[in-house]
Amino acid sequence: MQFRAPRGGLAIVVAALLATGLQLPAATAQAASSGRFALGDSVMLAAKSRLENRNFTVNTKTSRQVQDGLDLLRAKVRDRSLRTNVVVHLGTNGTFSRQQCRAMHSVVGSKRRLFLLTVTVPRSWARPNNRVIKQCVARYSNTYLIDWNRFARSHPGVVEGDGYHLTYGGAKKYARLIDRRVDTVVGRG
């Protein structure tokens, strides 16, 4: 018999099964412990609850810079709480350099998957940041692209009039895009 948890309820089901003393199939236990972590700025903040409903642990902060995100990732590695699937959406509030990309990959390590989102923001650093993000993805085999910029440009109404914060409907689509990309990659491996 194969165990299948309802979408969005894996953690609850696992906790309930463990509380009753039942043994979990190895694949289910591994999925529950490996997890998903999403790190972002105010763009991701609008979708935080939607991502949490899709079993992500989410850490967002308004105006977060890439360096601040790197520091947080380092702390999570030190305390051994960084999940297997790491989604990062930073670069909206300032530059995202090649050095920061290399550092981020180094911190996340080769045993985790790193998912980087491109940025949509009407600022001079958007295009260079997206170029660095795409180059970073091309360079490392465990790093995957989520092209939010392309998605947002082709789906009017997902961002507010400021050109980058999510609308209500945009938050739903943003979370779905991230969830589907992670599911697609994890399903491969």
C-alpha positions as CSV (number, residue, x, y, z in Angstrom):
1,M,0.0,0.0,0.0
2,Q,1.4,3.4,-1.0
3,F,0.9,6.4,1.3
4,R,-0.4,9.6,-0.3
5,A,-0.8,12.7,1.7
6,P,-3.3,15.3,0.7
7,R,-1.7,18.3,-1.0
8,G,-0.8,21.0,1.6
9,G,-1.3,18.6,4.5
10,L,1.8,16.4,4.5
11,A,3.2,17.9,7.8
12,I,-0.2,17.4,9.6
13,V,-0.6,13.8,8.3
14,V,3.0,12.9,9.2
15,A,2.6,14.3,12.7
16,A,-0.7,12.4,13.2
17,L,0.8,9.2,12.0
18,L,3.8,9.6,14.2
19,A,1.6,10.3,17.2
20,T,-0.2,7.1,16.7
21,G,3.0,5.1,16.5
22,L,2.6,4.0,12.9
23,Q,5.8,3.6,10.8
24,L,6.1,5.8,7.8
25,P,7.3,4.6,4.4
26,A,10.9,5.7,3.9
27,A,10.0,8.1,1.0
28,T,7.3,9.8,3.0
29,A,9.6,10.2,6.1
30,Q,12.3,11.7,3.8
31,A,10.0,14.1,2.1
32,A,8.7,15.4,5.5
33,S,12.3,15.9,6.8
34,S,13.8,17.4,3.7
35,G,11.3,20.2,3.2
36,R,11.1,23.5,1.4
37,F,12.5,26.8,2.5
38,A,11.6,30.1,0.8
39,L,13.6,33.3,1.4
40,G,12.6,36.7,0.0
41,D,11.7,40.3,0.4
42,S,8.4,42.2,0.3
43,V,7.5,40.7,-3.1
44,M,7.4,37.2,-1.5
45,L,5.8,38.6,1.6
46,A,2.4,39.0,-0.2
47,A,2.5,35.2,-1.0
48,K,3.8,34.0,2.4
49,S,0.6,32.3,3.6
50,R,0.1,30.8,0.2
51,L,3.6,29.3,0.2
52,E,3.1,28.1,3.7
53,N,-0.1,26.4,2.6
54,R,2.1,24.5,0.1
55,N,4.5,23.3,2.8
56,F,7.2,25.9,2.5
57,T,8.8,27.4,5.6
58,V,9.0,31.1,4.6
59,N,11.2,33.9,5.7
60,T,10.5,37.3,4.2
61,K,11.5,40.8,5.1
62,T,10.6,44.1,3.5
63,S,13.6,45.7,1.7
64,R,15.8,42.7,2.2
65,Q,19.1,42.9,0.4
66,V,20.9,39.9,-1.1
67,Q,23.7,40.1,1.5
68,D,21.1,39.9,4.3
69,G,19.7,36.8,2.7
70,L,23.1,35.3,2.5
71,D,23.7,35.9,6.2
72,L,20.4,34.3,7.0
73,L,21.3,31.2,4.9
74,R,24.6,30.9,6.6
75,A,22.9,31.0,10.0
76,K,20.4,28.3,8.9
77,V,23.3,26.1,7.8
78,R,25.1,26.7,11.1
79,D,22.0,25.6,13.1
80,R,21.3,22.8,10.7
81,S,17.8,24.0,9.9
82,L,18.2,24.7,6.2
83,R,15.9,22.6,4.1
84,T,16.8,20.5,1.1
85,N,14.9,22.7,-1.4
86,V,15.9,26.4,-1.0
87,V,13.9,29.0,-3.0
88,V,15.4,32.5,-3.1
89,H,13.8,35.6,-4.5
90,L,16.1,38.5,-3.8
91,G,17.5,41.3,-6.0
92,T,14.4,43.5,-6.0
93,N,15.9,46.1,-3.6
94,G,19.5,46.3,-5.0
95,T,22.2,44.5,-6.9
96,F,22.8,40.7,-7.0
97,S,26.4,40.2,-7.9
98,R,28.2,37.2,-9.3
99,Q,30.2,36.9,-6.1
100,Q,27.0,36.8,-4.1
101,C,25.7,34.1,-6.4
102,R,28.8,32.0,-5.9
103,A,28.6,32.6,-2.2
104,M,24.9,31.6,-2.1
105,H,25.7,28.4,-4.0
106,S,28.6,27.6,-1.7
107,V,26.4,28.2,1.4
108,V,23.6,26.0,0.1
109,G,26.0,23.3,-0.9
110,S,25.8,20.5,-3.4
111,K,23.4,18.3,-1.5
112,R,20.5,20.8,-1.6
113,R,18.6,22.3,-4.5
114,L,18.7,26.0,-5.0
115,F,15.9,27.7,-6.9
116,L,16.5,31.3,-7.9
117,L,13.7,33.7,-9.1
118,T,14.4,36.5,-11.5
119,V,13.2,39.9,-10.5
120,T,10.5,42.2,-11.9
121,V,11.2,45.8,-10.7
122,P,11.4,49.0,-12.7
123,R,14.9,49.8,-11.5
124,S,18.3,50.0,-13.3
125,W,19.6,46.9,-11.6
126,A,16.8,44.5,-12.7
127,R,18.3,43.5,-16.0
128,P,21.8,43.0,-14.7
129,N,20.4,41.0,-11.7
130,N,18.4,38.8,-14.0
131,R,21.5,38.2,-16.1
132,V,23.5,37.2,-13.0
133,I,20.7,34.9,-11.8
134,K,20.5,33.1,-15.1
135,Q,24.3,32.7,-15.3
136,C,24.3,31.3,-11.8
137,V,21.6,28.8,-12.8
138,A,23.6,27.8,-15.9
139,R,26.8,27.3,-13.9
140,Y,25.6,25.0,-11.1
141,S,23.8,21.7,-11.7
142,N,21.8,21.8,-8.5
143,T,20.5,25.4,-9.2
144,Y,17.2,26.0,-11.0
145,L,15.6,29.0,-12.6
146,I,12.1,30.2,-11.8
147,D,11.6,33.0,-14.3
148,W,9.3,35.3,-12.4
149,N,10.2,38.3,-14.6
150,R,9.1,36.5,-17.8
151,F,5.9,35.1,-16.1
152,A,5.0,38.6,-14.7
153,R,5.5,40.2,-18.1
154,S,3.3,37.7,-19.8
155,H,0.5,37.7,-17.2
156,P,-0.9,41.2,-16.8
157,G,-2.3,42.0,-13.4
158,V,0.0,39.9,-11.3
159,V,1.9,42.9,-10.0
160,E,0.7,46.2,-8.6
161,G,1.0,49.6,-10.3
162,D,4.5,50.0,-8.7
163,G,5.7,47.3,-11.1
164,Y,6.9,44.7,-8.6
165,H,4.6,44.0,-5.5
166,L,2.1,41.3,-6.0
167,T,-1.6,41.7,-6.4
168,Y,-4.0,39.4,-4.6
169,G,-4.3,37.2,-7.7
170,G,-0.6,37.6,-8.4
171,A,0.3,36.2,-5.0
172,K,-1.7,33.1,-5.8
173,K,0.0,32.6,-9.2
174,Y,3.4,33.4,-7.7
175,A,3.0,30.6,-5.1
176,R,1.7,28.2,-7.7
177,L,4.6,28.9,-10.0
178,I,7.2,28.3,-7.3
179,D,5.4,25.2,-6.0
180,R,5.1,23.6,-9.5
181,R,8.7,24.3,-10.3
182,V,10.0,22.7,-7.1
183,D,7.6,19.7,-7.6
184,T,8.8,19.3,-11.2
185,V,12.5,19.3,-10.2
186,V,12.1,17.1,-7.1
187,G,10.0,14.6,-9.1
188,R,13.0,14.1,-11.4
189,G,15.3,13.1,-8.7
